[in-house]
Amino acid sequence: MQGDPAARTTPEALYRKRYTEFFCLFGSVWDPIPSCVLAHVVAVYIAGMFPYKDDNPTVITPFVTFGIIGANILIWVFIQGLGAEPGMSRSVCELALIPGELLDRVPPGTQIPLGPRTVCVLGGSQTWFTPITSMFLHGGWFHLIGNMWFLWVFGNNVEDSMGHVRFVVFYLLCGLAAAALQVATSPSSAIPMLGASGAIGGVMGAYIVLYPKVRVHMLIFLGFFVTTIAVPAYLMLGYWFLIQLLGGIPSLAREGGGVAFWAHVGGFVAGAAVIKLFRNPELIAQHTHQIPPYRRW
């Protein structure tokens, strides 16, 4: 996630805005008003899907997944001050990734407003470590809870496929790949980038390669109506990847805060690409035998 942490726009609202922009942009060529209405309906549906479990038992205890979740929570509490000031603004200013500052594309002394009476002044400090530190920061409670929930649902099984030490390296590598693509798409941006979403995107990319037919159970919110469905992982995660691409396209035309869609794309592609280098065939064989055959798609 990137943007002003003081602007507590919900992820659901950001998704709806980006998808509506995309479909209105291309749909307006032939049928502007109906296309925009349809885009809004689709965007509401997309934002109302939430995976809550999978039919994929683990073989080893996911200590690293537990540790990453714990580290993110501790940083949120003790460094970011539970989202309160001044801890929140200080953490964003000092530890978030700012592409233009990292690449020396913004002049020293540039001021970034972080709140009604708070600004971050760029320049004069080391920033080489921010691609790592930024992936342990969050912009709000929902940002943190959503990321950690996705990590729990998909991370334990990916850790199961490679072991603890490899998973640490894999997670950090995906986070760095996510940051690299986001920086490449907006190298002069002065907007802070923070969140574990890119690294978790890598976990999801690995999951779709390792367990494409495992069922993922999702909550579906349609206004006041809530139901559940179970679909193969390749449908749920492939759909997630597609909407990241669609969400990222409008951001190429103009810079703005919101969701760092290209970080999600970069992490997902990196995870899918390198998982075969990290997976342990022996653990994969044990794990596959634990999946009930009648639950495979």
C-alpha positions as CSV (number, residue, x, y, z in Angstrom):
1,M,0.0,0.0,0.0
2,Q,1.2,3.5,-0.7
3,G,0.0,6.9,0.1
4,D,-0.8,9.3,2.9
5,P,-1.5,7.2,6.0
6,A,-3.5,10.1,7.4
7,A,-6.0,9.5,4.5
8,R,-7.7,6.3,5.8
9,T,-9.3,5.3,2.6
10,T,-10.3,1.6,2.8
11,P,-8.8,-0.9,0.4
12,E,-12.3,-1.8,-0.8
13,A,-12.9,1.8,-1.9
14,L,-9.6,2.0,-3.6
15,Y,-10.2,-1.2,-5.5
16,R,-13.6,0.0,-6.6
17,K,-12.2,3.3,-7.8
18,R,-9.4,1.8,-9.8
19,Y,-11.5,-0.9,-11.5
20,T,-14.3,1.6,-12.3
21,E,-11.6,4.0,-13.8
22,F,-10.2,1.2,-16.0
23,F,-13.5,-0.1,-17.4
24,C,-14.8,3.4,-17.9
25,L,-11.6,4.4,-19.7
26,F,-11.9,1.6,-22.3
27,G,-15.6,1.2,-22.3
28,S,-16.3,4.9,-23.0
29,V,-15.1,4.4,-26.6
30,W,-18.3,2.8,-27.5
31,D,-20.8,3.0,-24.7
32,P,-19.7,5.4,-21.9
33,I,-22.6,5.5,-19.4
34,P,-23.6,1.8,-19.4
35,S,-19.9,0.8,-19.3
36,C,-19.2,2.9,-16.2
37,V,-22.3,1.6,-14.4
38,L,-21.3,-2.0,-15.2
39,A,-17.8,-1.3,-14.1
40,H,-19.0,0.0,-10.7
41,V,-21.1,-3.2,-10.2
42,V,-18.2,-5.4,-11.0
43,A,-15.9,-3.4,-8.8
44,V,-18.3,-3.8,-5.8
45,Y,-18.4,-7.6,-6.4
46,I,-14.6,-7.8,-6.6
47,A,-14.0,-5.9,-3.4
48,G,-16.5,-8.2,-1.6
49,M,-14.5,-11.4,-1.9
50,F,-12.4,-12.7,1.0
51,P,-10.6,-16.1,1.4
52,Y,-10.9,-17.5,4.9
53,K,-9.4,-21.0,4.6
54,D,-8.2,-23.7,2.2
55,D,-8.5,-27.5,2.1
56,N,-4.8,-27.9,2.5
57,P,-3.4,-29.4,5.7
58,T,0.2,-28.8,6.7
59,V,3.0,-31.3,7.5
60,I,5.4,-29.1,9.4
61,T,4.7,-26.4,11.9
62,P,4.9,-23.0,10.0
63,F,7.2,-21.3,12.5
64,V,8.4,-18.7,10.0
65,T,4.9,-17.7,9.0
66,F,4.0,-17.3,12.7
67,G,7.2,-15.3,13.1
68,I,6.5,-12.9,10.2
69,I,3.0,-12.3,11.4
70,G,4.3,-11.7,14.9
71,A,7.0,-9.3,13.6
72,N,4.5,-7.3,11.7
73,I,2.2,-7.0,14.7
74,L,5.1,-6.0,17.0
75,I,6.2,-3.3,14.6
76,W,2.7,-2.0,14.3
77,V,2.4,-1.8,18.1
78,F,5.8,-0.6,19.2
79,I,7.2,1.3,16.2
80,Q,4.0,2.6,14.4
81,G,2.2,3.2,17.7
82,L,-1.0,1.4,16.6
83,G,-1.4,4.0,13.9
84,A,-1.3,6.9,16.3
85,E,0.9,10.0,16.0
86,P,3.7,10.7,16.1
87,G,4.8,7.1,15.7
88,M,2.9,6.5,12.5
89,S,4.3,9.5,10.6
90,R,7.8,8.9,11.9
91,S,7.8,5.3,10.8
92,V,6.5,6.2,7.3
93,C,9.1,9.0,6.9
94,E,12.1,7.0,8.2
95,L,11.3,3.4,7.1
96,A,8.9,3.4,4.2
97,L,10.2,3.1,0.6
98,I,10.0,6.4,-1.3
99,P,11.1,5.6,-5.0
100,G,12.2,9.1,-5.8
101,E,14.3,9.4,-2.7
102,L,15.8,5.9,-3.1
103,L,16.9,6.7,-6.7
104,D,17.8,10.4,-6.0
105,R,15.1,11.6,-8.3
106,V,13.6,14.1,-5.9
107,P,15.5,17.2,-4.6
108,P,16.7,17.2,-1.0
109,G,14.3,19.2,1.2
110,T,11.2,18.0,-0.6
111,Q,8.3,18.0,1.9
112,I,5.7,15.2,1.9
113,P,2.5,15.9,4.0
114,L,1.7,13.0,6.2
115,G,-1.0,14.6,8.3
116,P,-2.7,17.9,9.1
117,R,0.4,19.2,10.9
118,T,3.0,16.7,9.9
119,V,5.4,16.6,7.0
120,C,8.3,14.4,6.0
121,V,11.4,16.2,4.7
122,L,13.4,14.1,2.3
123,G,17.1,14.0,2.0
124,G,20.0,13.8,4.4
125,S,19.5,10.2,5.5
126,Q,20.3,6.7,4.3
127,T,17.5,4.9,2.4
128,W,19.1,1.7,1.0
129,F,17.4,-0.4,3.7
130,T,13.8,0.8,3.0
131,P,12.9,-1.9,0.5
132,I,13.2,-4.3,3.4
133,T,11.8,-2.2,6.2
134,S,8.9,-1.0,4.2
135,M,7.5,-4.6,3.9
136,F,7.0,-4.7,7.6
137,L,5.0,-1.4,7.9
138,H,1.3,-0.9,7.4
139,G,-1.0,2.1,6.8
140,G,-3.9,1.1,9.1
141,W,-5.6,-1.7,11.0
142,F,-7.4,-3.1,8.0
143,H,-4.2,-3.1,6.0
144,L,-2.4,-5.0,8.6
145,I,-5.2,-7.5,9.4
146,G,-5.9,-8.2,5.7
147,N,-2.3,-8.8,4.9
148,M,-1.7,-11.1,7.8
149,W,-4.8,-13.1,7.1
150,F,-3.8,-13.7,3.5
151,L,-0.3,-14.7,4.7
152,W,-1.8,-17.2,7.2
153,V,-4.2,-18.7,4.6
154,F,-1.5,-19.2,1.9
155,G,1.9,-18.8,3.7
156,N,1.8,-21.9,5.9
157,N,1.4,-24.2,2.9
158,V,4.2,-22.5,0.9
159,E,6.5,-22.8,3.9
160,D,5.4,-26.4,4.1
161,S,6.8,-27.0,0.6
162,M,10.3,-25.7,1.2
163,G,11.1,-25.6,4.9
164,H,11.8,-22.8,7.3
165,V,15.1,-21.3,6.2
166,R,14.2,-21.3,2.5
167,F,10.9,-19.7,3.2
168,V,12.6,-16.7,4.9
169,V,14.8,-16.1,1.9
170,F,11.9,-16.7,-0.5
171,Y,9.6,-14.2,1.3
172,L,12.2,-11.5,1.4
173,L,13.2,-12.0,-2.2
174,C,9.5,-11.7,-3.3
175,G,9.2,-8.5,-1.3
176,L,12.3,-7.0,-3.0
177,A,11.0,-8.0,-6.4
178,A,7.6,-6.4,-5.6
179,A,9.4,-3.2,-4.5
180,A,11.6,-3.2,-7.6
181,L,8.6,-3.3,-10.0
182,Q,6.7,-0.6,-8.2
183,V,9.8,1.6,-8.2
184,A,10.3,0.9,-11.9
185,T,6.8,2.1,-12.7
186,S,7.1,5.3,-10.7
187,P,10.9,6.0,-10.3
188,S,10.4,9.7,-9.5
189,S,7.5,9.3,-7.1
190,A,7.7,11.0,-3.7
191,I,4.8,8.9,-2.3
192,P,5.8,6.5,0.5
193,M,5.3,2.8,-0.2
194,L,4.7,0.4,2.6
195,G,3.1,-3.0,3.4
196,A,3.7,-6.7,3.2
197,S,1.3,-7.1,0.2
198,G,4.1,-7.5,-2.4
199,A,5.9,-10.3,-0.5
200,I,2.5,-12.0,0.2
201,G,1.8,-11.7,-3.5
202,G,4.9,-13.8,-4.0
203,V,3.5,-16.4,-1.6
204,M,0.3,-16.4,-3.6
205,G,2.2,-16.8,-6.8
206,A,4.0,-19.8,-5.4
207,Y,0.8,-21.3,-4.1
208,I,-0.9,-21.2,-7.5
209,V,2.0,-23.2,-9.0
210,L,2.3,-25.7,-6.1
211,Y,-1.4,-26.3,-5.3
212,P,-3.5,-25.1,-8.3
213,K,-6.5,-27.4,-7.6
214,V,-6.8,-27.1,-3.9
215,R,-10.1,-25.6,-2.8
216,V,-10.1,-22.1,-1.3
217,H,-13.1,-21.1,0.7
218,M,-14.2,-17.5,0.3
219,L,-16.7,-15.2,2.0
220,I,-18.8,-13.2,-0.6
221,F,-20.3,-9.9,0.5
222,L,-23.2,-8.7,-1.6
223,G,-24.5,-5.7,0.3
224,F,-26.1,-7.1,3.4
225,F,-26.1,-10.6,2.0
226,V,-23.1,-12.9,2.9
227,T,-22.5,-16.3,1.6
228,T,-19.6,-18.7,1.0
229,I,-18.2,-20.5,-2.0
230,A,-15.2,-22.9,-2.6
231,V,-13.2,-22.7,-5.8
232,P,-9.9,-24.1,-7.0
233,A,-6.9,-22.0,-6.1
234,Y,-6.0,-21.3,-9.7
235,L,-9.4,-19.6,-10.1
236,M,-9.2,-17.5,-7.0
237,L,-5.5,-16.5,-7.3
238,G,-5.6,-16.1,-11.1
239,Y,-8.6,-13.8,-10.6
240,W,-6.7,-11.9,-7.9
241,F,-3.7,-11.4,-10.2
242,L,-5.9,-10.2,-13.1
243,I,-7.5,-7.5,-11.0
244,Q,-4.1,-6.3,-9.9
245,L,-3.1,-5.9,-13.5
246,L,-6.4,-4.0,-14.2
247,G,-5.9,-1.9,-11.2
248,G,-2.3,-1.0,-12.1
249,I,-3.0,0.2,-15.6
250,P,-4.6,3.5,-14.6
251,S,-1.6,4.3,-12.3
252,L,0.7,4.2,-15.3
253,A,-1.0,7.3,-16.7
254,R,-0.9,9.4,-13.5
255,E,0.7,9.2,-10.1
256,G,-1.4,9.0,-6.9
257,G,-1.7,7.4,-3.5
258,G,-3.7,4.2,-2.9
259,V,-2.8,0.6,-3.6
260,A,0.6,-0.3,-5.0
261,F,-0.8,-2.7,-7.7
262,W,2.5,-3.1,-9.5
263,A,4.1,-4.3,-6.3
264,H,1.4,-7.0,-6.0
265,V,2.1,-8.0,-9.7
266,G,5.9,-8.0,-9.2
267,G,5.7,-10.2,-6.1
268,F,3.2,-12.6,-7.6
269,V,5.3,-13.1,-10.8
270,A,8.5,-13.5,-8.8
271,G,7.0,-16.1,-6.5
272,A,5.6,-18.1,-9.4
273,A,8.9,-17.9,-11.3
274,V,11.3,-19.0,-8.5
275,I,9.2,-21.4,-6.5
276,K,10.7,-24.4,-8.4
277,L,14.1,-23.3,-7.2
278,F,13.0,-23.2,-3.5
279,R,10.6,-26.1,-3.2
280,N,11.8,-29.4,-1.5
281,P,10.5,-32.4,-3.5
282,E,10.5,-34.6,-0.4
283,L,8.3,-32.1,1.5
284,I,6.1,-31.7,-1.5
285,A,5.6,-35.5,-1.7
286,Q,4.6,-35.7,2.0
287,H,2.4,-32.7,1.7
288,T,0.5,-33.9,-1.4
289,H,-0.4,-37.1,0.4
290,Q,-2.1,-35.1,3.1
291,I,-4.6,-33.5,0.8
292,P,-7.9,-35.5,0.8
293,P,-8.4,-36.9,-2.8
294,Y,-12.1,-36.1,-2.7
295,R,-11.4,-32.4,-2.1
296,R,-9.2,-32.0,-5.2
297,W,-10.6,-30.3,-8.2
